[in-house]
Amino acid sequence: MSLKIRLSRGGAKKRPFYRVVVADARSPRDGRFIEKLGTFDPLAPKDSEIRLVLDVEKAKEWLGKGAQPTDRVARLLDGVGAIKREPRNNPEKAQPKKKAQERAAAAAAAAEKAAAASE
């Protein structure tokens, strides 16, 4: 049985509130879970102590048992010092796509041609 430490959504429409839970990877997002580790309120101010309420000892215990945190939970656990997460860096993601590169090349060629004609 593969275990995940993940967020389970609660709250009203457009007012999210999450529970940090340990669940079987096959169970639905808001479905059955094994243990609740804490809560996460993304609408609370970032420096508020109620934004993330987490039992760090339980989280470390589950990580020791082989539970895999999701990306968002890994960020939260890194913030409280439970695990060390490597920051992701994909510089190619910021590059324009093929069509935009073609348009930029065409615009540069047109600007070059206009500059040569004005001389």
PyRosetta script that sets phi, psi and omega in degrees:
from pyrosetta import init, pose_from_sequence

init()
pose = pose_from_sequence("MSLKIRLSRGGAKKRPFYRVVVADARSPRDGRFIEKLGTFDPLAPKDSEIRLVLDVEKAKEWLGKGAQPTDRVARLLDGVGAIKREPRNNPEKAQPKKKAQERAAAAAAAAEKAAAASE")
pose.set_psi(1, 120.1)
pose.set_omega(1, -179.6)
pose.set_phi(2, -89.3)
pose.set_psi(2, 128.7)
pose.set_omega(2, -176.3)
pose.set_phi(3, -105.2)
pose.set_psi(3, 143.7)
pose.set_omega(3, 176.8)
pose.set_phi(4, -124.8)
pose.set_psi(4, 142.6)
pose.set_omega(4, 167.5)
pose.set_phi(5, -100.9)
pose.set_psi(5, 113.7)
pose.set_omega(5, -173.4)
pose.set_phi(6, -143.9)
pose.set_psi(6, 176.3)
pose.set_omega(6, 179.5)
pose.set_phi(7, -95.0)
pose.set_psi(7, 136.8)
pose.set_omega(7, 175.2)
pose.set_phi(8, -114.5)
pose.set_psi(8, 122.4)
pose.set_omega(8, -171.6)
pose.set_phi(9, -81.1)
pose.set_psi(9, 139.8)
pose.set_omega(9, 173.4)
pose.set_phi(10, -138.7)
pose.set_psi(10, -169.1)
pose.set_omega(10, 178.3)
pose.set_phi(11, 89.6)
pose.set_psi(11, 176.7)
pose.set_omega(11, -177.0)
pose.set_phi(12, -88.0)
pose.set_psi(12, 176.5)
pose.set_omega(12, 177.7)
pose.set_phi(13, -60.2)
pose.set_psi(13, 129.5)
pose.set_omega(13, -179.3)
pose.set_phi(14, 62.4)
pose.set_psi(14, 15.7)
pose.set_omega(14, 176.3)
pose.set_phi(15, -133.4)
pose.set_psi(15, 70.7)
pose.set_omega(15, -172.7)
pose.set_phi(16, -70.3)
pose.set_psi(16, 149.2)
pose.set_omega(16, 173.8)
pose.set_phi(17, -147.7)
pose.set_psi(17, 132.4)
pose.set_omega(17, -173.1)
pose.set_phi(18, -120.5)
pose.set_psi(18, 146.1)
pose.set_omega(18, 168.3)
pose.set_phi(19, -104.4)
pose.set_psi(19, 137.4)
pose.set_omega(19, 174.6)
pose.set_phi(20, -90.1)
pose.set_psi(20, 116.6)
pose.set_omega(20, -173.2)
pose.set_phi(21, -129.8)
pose.set_psi(21, 158.9)
pose.set_omega(21, 169.4)
pose.set_phi(22, -102.8)
pose.set_psi(22, 124.1)
pose.set_omega(22, -176.9)
pose.set_phi(23, -141.7)
pose.set_psi(23, 159.6)
pose.set_omega(23, 172.0)
pose.set_phi(24, -66.2)
pose.set_psi(24, 139.8)
pose.set_omega(24, -176.7)
pose.set_phi(25, -62.9)
pose.set_psi(25, -24.1)
pose.set_omega(25, -177.9)
pose.set_phi(26, -84.1)
pose.set_psi(26, -14.0)
pose.set_omega(26, -178.2)
pose.set_phi(27, -79.0)
pose.set_psi(27, 153.9)
pose.set_omega(27, -178.8)
pose.set_phi(28, -66.3)
pose.set_psi(28, 162.1)
pose.set_omega(28, -175.6)
pose.set_phi(29, -53.9)
pose.set_psi(29, -48.6)
pose.set_omega(29, -176.8)
pose.set_phi(30, -101.9)
pose.set_psi(30, 14.7)
pose.set_omega(30, -176.0)
pose.set_phi(31, -88.9)
pose.set_psi(31, -147.1)
pose.set_omega(31, -174.6)
pose.set_phi(32, -64.7)
pose.set_psi(32, 141.5)
pose.set_omega(32, 176.7)
pose.set_phi(33, -136.9)
pose.set_psi(33, 164.5)
pose.set_omega(33, -176.5)
pose.set_phi(34, -88.8)
pose.set_psi(34, -48.2)
pose.set_omega(34, -178.1)
pose.set_phi(35, -151.3)
pose.set_psi(35, 143.1)
pose.set_omega(35, 176.3)
pose.set_phi(36, -92.3)
pose.set_psi(36, 126.4)
pose.set_omega(36, -178.8)
pose.set_phi(37, -99.2)
pose.set_psi(37, -22.8)
pose.set_omega(37, -179.0)
pose.set_phi(38, 169.6)
pose.set_psi(38, -163.8)
pose.set_omega(38, -179.4)
pose.set_phi(39, -133.7)
pose.set_psi(39, 157.1)
pose.set_omega(39, 177.2)
pose.set_phi(40, -138.3)
pose.set_psi(40, 123.3)
pose.set_omega(40, 180.0)
pose.set_phi(41, -115.0)
pose.set_psi(41, 98.3)
pose.set_omega(41, -175.8)
pose.set_phi(42, -69.6)
pose.set_psi(42, -15.0)
pose.set_omega(42, -179.7)
pose.set_phi(43, -85.4)
pose.set_psi(43, -14.2)
pose.set_omega(43, 178.3)
pose.set_phi(44, -72.9)
pose.set_psi(44, 152.4)
pose.set_omega(44, 177.3)
pose.set_phi(45, -58.4)
pose.set_psi(45, 148.9)
pose.set_omega(45, -174.4)
pose.set_phi(46, -62.1)
pose.set_psi(46, -27.5)
pose.set_omega(46, -179.2)
pose.set_phi(47, -93.9)
pose.set_psi(47, 3.4)
pose.set_omega(47, -179.0)
pose.set_phi(48, -75.1)
pose.set_psi(48, 143.2)
pose.set_omega(48, 179.3)
pose.set_phi(49, -78.7)
pose.set_psi(49, -13.6)
pose.set_omega(49, 178.0)
pose.set_phi(50, -90.3)
pose.set_psi(50, -4.8)
pose.set_omega(50, 179.1)
pose.set_phi(51, -61.2)
pose.set_psi(51, -45.0)
pose.set_omega(51, 178.2)
pose.set_phi(52, -132.5)
pose.set_psi(52, 112.7)
pose.set_omega(52, 174.5)
pose.set_phi(53, -112.4)
pose.set_psi(53, 114.7)
pose.set_omega(53, -171.0)
pose.set_phi(54, -143.2)
pose.set_psi(54, 136.9)
pose.set_omega(54, 173.3)
pose.set_phi(55, -86.6)
pose.set_psi(55, 95.9)
pose.set_omega(55, -173.1)
pose.set_phi(56, -65.3)
pose.set_psi(56, -35.8)
pose.set_omega(56, -179.6)
pose.set_phi(57, -64.2)
pose.set_psi(57, -42.9)
pose.set_omega(57, 177.7)
pose.set_phi(58, -64.4)
pose.set_psi(58, -39.3)
pose.set_omega(58, 179.9)
pose.set_phi(59, -63.4)
pose.set_psi(59, -44.1)
pose.set_omega(59, 178.4)
pose.set_phi(60, -63.9)
pose.set_psi(60, -36.9)
pose.set_omega(60, 178.2)
pose.set_phi(61, -62.8)
pose.set_psi(61, -44.0)
pose.set_omega(61, 179.7)
pose.set_phi(62, -69.9)
pose.set_psi(62, -35.7)
pose.set_omega(62, 175.9)
pose.set_phi(63, -63.7)
pose.set_psi(63, -37.2)
pose.set_omega(63, 177.1)
pose.set_phi(64, -65.8)
pose.set_psi(64, -28.7)
pose.set_omega(64, 178.7)
pose.set_phi(65, -82.0)
pose.set_psi(65, -5.4)
pose.set_omega(65, 176.0)
pose.set_phi(66, 106.6)
pose.set_psi(66, 8.1)
pose.set_omega(66, 178.0)
pose.set_phi(67, -69.9)
pose.set_psi(67, 136.9)
pose.set_omega(67, -178.9)
pose.set_phi(68, -101.5)
pose.set_psi(68, 124.5)
pose.set_omega(68, 177.4)
pose.set_phi(69, -78.6)
pose.set_psi(69, 148.6)
pose.set_omega(69, 172.8)
pose.set_phi(70, -73.5)
pose.set_psi(70, 172.3)
pose.set_omega(70, -177.2)
pose.set_phi(71, -58.7)
pose.set_psi(71, -47.3)
pose.set_omega(71, -177.9)
pose.set_phi(72, -65.9)
pose.set_psi(72, -42.2)
pose.set_omega(72, 179.7)
pose.set_phi(73, -67.5)
pose.set_psi(73, -35.1)
pose.set_omega(73, 176.8)
pose.set_phi(74, -62.2)
pose.set_psi(74, -38.0)
pose.set_omega(74, 176.2)
pose.set_phi(75, -63.4)
pose.set_psi(75, -43.2)
pose.set_omega(75, -179.3)
pose.set_phi(76, -65.7)
pose.set_psi(76, -43.8)
pose.set_omega(76, 179.4)
pose.set_phi(77, -66.1)
pose.set_psi(77, -33.6)
pose.set_omega(77, 176.2)
pose.set_phi(78, -66.3)
pose.set_psi(78, -36.4)
pose.set_omega(78, 179.7)
pose.set_phi(79, -65.1)
pose.set_psi(79, -32.3)
pose.set_omega(79, 179.3)
pose.set_phi(80, -95.1)
pose.set_psi(80, -2.6)
pose.set_omega(80, 174.8)
pose.set_phi(81, 87.5)
pose.set_psi(81, 17.2)
pose.set_omega(81, -179.8)
pose.set_phi(82, -78.2)
pose.set_psi(82, -36.8)
pose.set_omega(82, 177.9)
pose.set_phi(83, -137.0)
pose.set_psi(83, 167.4)
pose.set_omega(83, 175.3)
pose.set_phi(84, -109.0)
pose.set_psi(84, 120.6)
pose.set_omega(84, -178.7)
pose.set_phi(85, -111.9)
pose.set_psi(85, 131.9)
pose.set_omega(85, 176.7)
pose.set_phi(86, -77.1)
pose.set_psi(86, 128.2)
pose.set_omega(86, 177.4)
pose.set_phi(87, -66.8)
pose.set_psi(87, 141.6)
pose.set_omega(87, -179.5)
pose.set_phi(88, -85.3)
pose.set_psi(88, 146.4)
pose.set_omega(88, 178.4)
pose.set_phi(89, -145.2)
pose.set_psi(89, 113.7)
pose.set_omega(89, 178.0)
pose.set_phi(90, -128.0)
pose.set_psi(90, 87.0)
pose.set_omega(90, -176.5)
pose.set_phi(91, -66.7)
pose.set_psi(91, -21.3)
pose.set_omega(91, 179.6)
pose.set_phi(92, -71.6)
pose.set_psi(92, -21.3)
pose.set_omega(92, -178.9)
pose.set_phi(93, -65.4)
pose.set_psi(93, -30.1)
pose.set_omega(93, -177.9)
pose.set_phi(94, -82.1)
pose.set_psi(94, -10.3)
pose.set_omega(94, -179.6)
pose.set_phi(95, -70.5)
pose.set_psi(95, 144.8)
pose.set_omega(95, 176.6)
pose.set_phi(96, -64.6)
pose.set_psi(96, 153.7)
pose.set_omega(96, 179.3)
pose.set_phi(97, -76.7)
pose.set_psi(97, 179.7)
pose.set_omega(97, -171.7)
pose.set_phi(98, -58.8)
pose.set_psi(98, -47.8)
pose.set_omega(98, -178.3)
pose.set_phi(99, -62.6)
pose.set_psi(99, -42.2)
pose.set_omega(99, -179.6)
pose.set_phi(100, -66.0)
pose.set_psi(100, -37.2)
pose.set_omega(100, 177.1)
pose.set_phi(101, -65.4)
pose.set_psi(101, -39.5)
pose.set_omega(101, 177.7)
pose.set_phi(102, -63.8)
pose.set_psi(102, -43.2)
pose.set_omega(102, 178.5)
pose.set_phi(103, -63.3)
pose.set_psi(103, -41.1)
pose.set_omega(103, 179.5)
pose.set_phi(104, -65.1)
pose.set_psi(104, -39.8)
pose.set_omega(104, 178.7)
pose.set_phi(105, -66.6)
pose.set_psi(105, -39.7)
pose.set_omega(105, 178.6)
pose.set_phi(106, -66.2)
pose.set_psi(106, -39.9)
pose.set_omega(106, 179.3)
pose.set_phi(107, -66.9)
pose.set_psi(107, -39.0)
pose.set_omega(107, 179.4)
pose.set_phi(108, -66.7)
pose.set_psi(108, -39.6)
pose.set_omega(108, 177.9)
pose.set_phi(109, -65.2)
pose.set_psi(109, -40.1)
pose.set_omega(109, 178.3)
pose.set_phi(110, -66.2)
pose.set_psi(110, -38.8)
pose.set_omega(110, 179.1)
pose.set_phi(111, -67.8)
pose.set_psi(111, -38.8)
pose.set_omega(111, 176.7)
pose.set_phi(112, -62.6)
pose.set_psi(112, -43.9)
pose.set_omega(112, -178.8)
pose.set_phi(113, -64.5)
pose.set_psi(113, -41.3)
pose.set_omega(113, 179.3)
pose.set_phi(114, -66.5)
pose.set_psi(114, -38.9)
pose.set_omega(114, 178.9)
pose.set_phi(115, -66.5)
pose.set_psi(115, -39.4)
pose.set_omega(115, 179.3)
pose.set_phi(116, -69.3)
pose.set_psi(116, -34.7)
pose.set_omega(116, -178.9)
pose.set_phi(117, -72.7)
pose.set_psi(117, -30.6)
pose.set_omega(117, -177.3)
pose.set_phi(118, -78.9)
pose.set_psi(118, -13.1)
pose.set_omega(118, 179.5)
pose.set_phi(119, -84.4)
pose.dump_pdb("model.pdb")
